[in-house]
Amino acid sequence: MSTTRPGPKAPPSELGDLLRYWRDARGVSQLNLSLEAGVSQRQISFIESGRSVPGRDTLLILAQTLDVPLRERNALLLAAGYAPMYSEAPWNAQEMHGVIRALERVVRQHEPFPAIVMDRHWNVLMTNDAAPRFFDCFIDMASREGPRNMLHLIFDPQGMRPFVADWDAVARSLLQRVYRESVGHVVDAGTRRLLDELLGYPDVPRDWRAEPSTAHALPVIPLGFVSDGAVLRYFSMITTVGAPQNVAAQELRLECMFPADDETEARHQQLLAVRARHR
């Protein structure tokens, strides 16, 4: 393990502030971090106060112990004067070829139900054919300017919002998901901006953090869409990349929509069939 070295390469307060931020975010004391990481409490105190900068290996051990997301680990390394370790190449870069092929295979196999690949801020990166065909049954997707964002599509009164059943419960659950599924369980600036934009739409419950007063009959809160007087109810399964070693791989999320009941499954097939006949 590298030892602490004097003479920081970057303003020490920046590194100390970042480490303290992640320790506070995880609710871990200096003593507990010391015990879990195998780094002395004195050394951690010196890093946070700006009296010293740790060696690269020590810093990575602290980041690993605090479960710091890869993008933010790069920020810690830069603050300490080291080069970033994790590639921040875009999601469709050549180095992501194997992952992209796997995602393409999964979304294709999920037909005839929607499958959507998104980044950490719910921007749509890839879909199967069923996803735009399904949403086109309600609105003209071609009229919406890109890049497309799944949450804006649902919350926008000019988008899917008029067709969403049980809006209050759905809005609450989606806003809570933004927090729950944020990378590293920490809300970054982009996620805060997304939340502010969503809360700017009309009829969004301001007390969305509160738990529902009654239990739902289903094991999940379904996302329901009203079509011809009937409600089609879906739930999602979320897939992430295991053991990611670059930023894009860690931040990708695949969401597959499934019918929540037999009636929805039958109506879904009918809806897409009618849409296909009118194309």
C-alpha positions in Angstrom: 0.0 0.0 0.0 1.3 3.5 -0.8 2.0 5.8 2.1 0.9 9.3 2.7 3.2 11.8 1.0 3.7 15.5 1.8 3.5 18.3 -0.8 0.1 17.9 -2.5 0.0 18.3 -6.3 -3.4 20.0 -6.1 -5.1 22.3 -3.5 -5.4 20.0 -0.5 -8.7 21.4 0.6 -10.4 20.1 -2.6 -9.3 16.5 -2.0 -10.1 16.8 1.7 -13.6 18.2 1.0 -14.3 15.5 -1.5 -13.3 12.7 0.9 -15.3 14.2 3.7 -18.3 14.6 1.4 -18.3 10.9 0.5 -17.7 9.8 4.1 -20.6 11.9 5.2 -22.8 10.7 2.4 -22.2 7.1 3.5 -22.7 7.9 7.2 -19.2 6.6 8.0 -17.0 8.1 10.8 -13.2 8.5 10.3 -12.8 5.6 12.8 -15.1 3.2 10.9 -13.5 4.1 7.6 -10.1 3.5 9.1 -11.2 0.0 10.3 -12.9 -1.0 7.1 -10.2 0.3 4.7 -7.1 -0.6 6.8 -5.9 3.0 6.7 -5.0 4.8 10.0 -7.5 7.3 11.3 -4.7 9.8 11.7 -3.9 9.5 8.0 -7.6 10.0 7.1 -7.7 13.1 9.4 -4.6 14.5 7.7 -6.1 14.0 4.2 -9.4 15.7 5.2 -7.7 18.6 6.8 -5.3 19.1 3.9 -2.2 18.3 5.8 -1.2 15.5 3.4 -2.2 13.7 0.2 -2.4 9.9 0.1 -0.7 7.7 -2.4 -2.8 6.6 -5.3 -3.4 3.1 -4.0 -4.5 4.3 -0.6 -6.9 6.8 -2.2 -8.4 4.0 -4.4 -8.8 1.8 -1.3 -10.7 4.6 0.5 -12.9 5.2 -2.6 -13.6 1.5 -2.9 -14.5 1.3 0.8 -16.9 4.2 0.5 -18.4 2.7 -2.7 -17.7 5.9 -4.7 -19.0 5.7 -8.3 -16.3 5.5 -11.0 -16.9 9.0 -12.4 -16.4 10.5 -8.9 -13.3 8.3 -8.3 -11.7 10.0 -11.2 -12.6 13.3 -9.6 -10.8 12.2 -6.4 -7.8 11.1 -8.3 -7.6 14.5 -10.1 -8.0 16.4 -6.9 -5.0 14.5 -5.5 -2.9 15.2 -8.6 -3.2 11.8 -10.3 -4.5 10.9 -13.7 -8.0 9.5 -13.9 -8.1 5.7 -13.8 -11.5 5.0 -15.3 -12.3 5.7 -19.0 -15.0 8.2 -19.5 -15.5 7.4 -23.2 -19.1 7.7 -24.4 -21.5 4.7 -24.1 -21.2 3.9 -27.8 -17.4 4.0 -28.0 -15.5 1.0 -29.5 -14.4 -0.2 -26.0 -18.1 -0.7 -25.2 -18.7 -2.9 -28.2 -19.3 -6.1 -26.3 -21.7 -4.4 -23.9 -23.6 -2.7 -26.6 -24.0 -6.0 -28.5 -25.3 -7.6 -25.4 -27.8 -4.8 -24.8 -29.0 -5.0 -28.5 -29.6 -8.7 -28.0 -31.6 -8.3 -24.9 -33.8 -5.4 -26.2 -34.5 -7.4 -29.4 -35.5 -10.5 -27.4 -37.9 -8.5 -25.3 -40.3 -7.8 -28.2 -43.2 -7.2 -28.3 -42.8 -5.2 -25.0 -40.8 -2.0 -24.7 -37.2 -2.2 -23.7 -35.2 1.0 -23.2 -31.5 1.7 -22.5 -30.8 4.9 -20.6 -28.0 6.8 -19.0 -27.8 8.0 -15.4 -30.1 10.9 -16.1 -32.8 8.8 -17.9 -31.8 10.0 -21.4 -32.8 7.3 -23.9 -29.8 5.8 -25.7 -31.3 2.7 -27.3 -34.7 1.0 -27.6 -36.2 -2.0 -29.3 -38.8 -1.6 -32.0 -41.7 -2.1 -29.6 -40.9 1.0 -27.5 -41.6 3.7 -30.0 -44.4 1.7 -31.6 -46.1 1.5 -28.1 -45.7 5.2 -27.3 -46.8 6.1 -30.8 -50.2 4.5 -29.9 -50.7 7.5 -27.6 -48.7 10.5 -29.0 -46.7 11.3 -32.1 -43.2 10.5 -31.0 -41.7 12.0 -34.2 -42.9 15.4 -33.1 -40.8 15.3 -29.9 -37.4 16.9 -30.2 -34.4 14.8 -29.1 -32.5 13.8 -27.1 -35.4 12.0 -25.6 -35.7 11.6 -21.8 -38.0 8.9 -20.4 -39.1 10.9 -17.4 -39.8 14.0 -19.4 -41.9 11.9 -21.7 -44.0 10.7 -18.8 -44.3 14.0 -16.9 -44.9 16.3 -19.9 -48.6 17.3 -20.4 -47.8 17.3 -24.1 -46.4 13.8 -23.8 -47.7 10.7 -22.0 -48.9 12.5 -18.9 -52.6 12.7 -20.0 -52.7 8.9 -20.5 -51.1 8.0 -17.1 -53.5 6.3 -14.7 -53.2 6.9 -10.9 -51.0 9.9 -11.7 -50.3 10.9 -8.0 -49.0 7.4 -7.1 -47.0 7.0 -10.3 -45.4 10.5 -10.0 -44.4 9.8 -6.4 -42.9 6.4 -7.3 -40.9 7.7 -10.3 -39.5 10.6 -8.3 -38.5 8.2 -5.5 -36.9 6.0 -8.1 -34.7 8.9 -9.3 -33.2 9.0 -5.8 -33.2 5.2 -5.2 -31.5 4.3 -8.5 -29.0 7.2 -8.8 -25.5 5.9 -9.4 -23.8 5.3 -6.1 -27.1 6.3 -4.3 -25.9 9.9 -4.5 -27.8 12.6 -6.3 -25.4 14.5 -8.6 -25.9 18.0 -10.1 -27.5 16.5 -13.3 -30.0 14.5 -11.3 -30.9 17.5 -9.1 -31.5 19.5 -12.3 -33.7 16.7 -13.7 -35.7 16.7 -10.5 -36.2 20.4 -10.6 -37.4 20.2 -14.2 -39.8 17.4 -13.3 -41.2 19.3 -10.3 -41.8 22.2 -12.6 -44.5 20.3 -14.5 -48.1 20.8 -13.3 -49.9 18.4 -10.9 -46.7 16.9 -9.5 -47.1 16.0 -5.8 -44.9 18.2 -3.6 -44.9 15.7 -0.8 -43.6 12.9 -3.1 -41.0 11.8 -0.5 -43.8 10.5 1.7 -44.6 6.8 1.7 -48.1 5.8 0.5 -50.7 5.6 3.3 -52.1 2.3 2.1 -50.4 -0.8 0.7 -50.8 -1.6 -3.0 -52.6 -4.7 -4.0 -49.8 -5.7 -6.4 -46.2 -6.4 -5.4 -45.1 -3.4 -7.3 -46.6 0.0 -8.2 -47.6 -0.4 -11.8 -47.3 2.2 -14.5 -50.7 2.4 -16.1 -51.7 3.9 -19.4 -55.3 4.6 -20.4 -56.3 3.4 -23.9 -59.9 3.4 -25.2 -61.2 3.5 -21.6 -59.1 0.6 -20.4 -56.0 0.8 -18.3 -52.9 -1.1 -19.4 -50.6 -1.8 -16.4 -46.9 -2.5 -16.6 -44.0 -3.0 -14.2 -40.3 -2.7 -15.0 -37.2 -4.8 -14.4 -34.0 -2.9 -14.3 -30.7 -4.4 -15.4 -27.2 -2.9 -14.9 -23.8 -4.0 -16.0 -22.0 -6.3 -13.5 -18.4 -5.3 -12.3 -18.1 -2.2 -14.6 -14.6 -0.9 -15.2 -15.5 2.3 -17.1 -17.9 5.1 -16.3 -20.3 4.5 -19.2 -20.7 0.8 -18.3 -21.5 1.7 -14.7 -24.1 4.4 -15.6 -26.0 2.4 -18.2 -29.5 1.0 -17.2 -31.7 -1.3 -19.2 -35.4 -1.0 -18.4 -37.7 -3.7 -19.6 -41.5 -3.2 -19.3 -43.7 -6.2 -18.6 -47.5 -6.5 -18.5 -48.7 -6.6 -14.9 -51.7 -8.8 -15.6 -53.1 -11.1 -18.3 -55.6 -8.5 -19.5 -52.8 -6.0 -20.2 -50.8 -8.6 -22.1 -53.8 -9.3 -24.4 -54.6 -5.6 -24.9 -51.0 -4.7 -25.5 -50.9 -7.2 -28.4 -54.1 -5.8 -29.8 -52.9 -2.2 -29.5 -49.7 -2.8 -31.5 -51.7 -4.8 -34.1 -54.1 -1.9 -34.6 -51.2 0.5 -34.8 -49.5 -1.7 -37.4 -52.6 -1.8 -39.6 -52.8 2.0 -39.6 -49.2 2.7 -40.5 
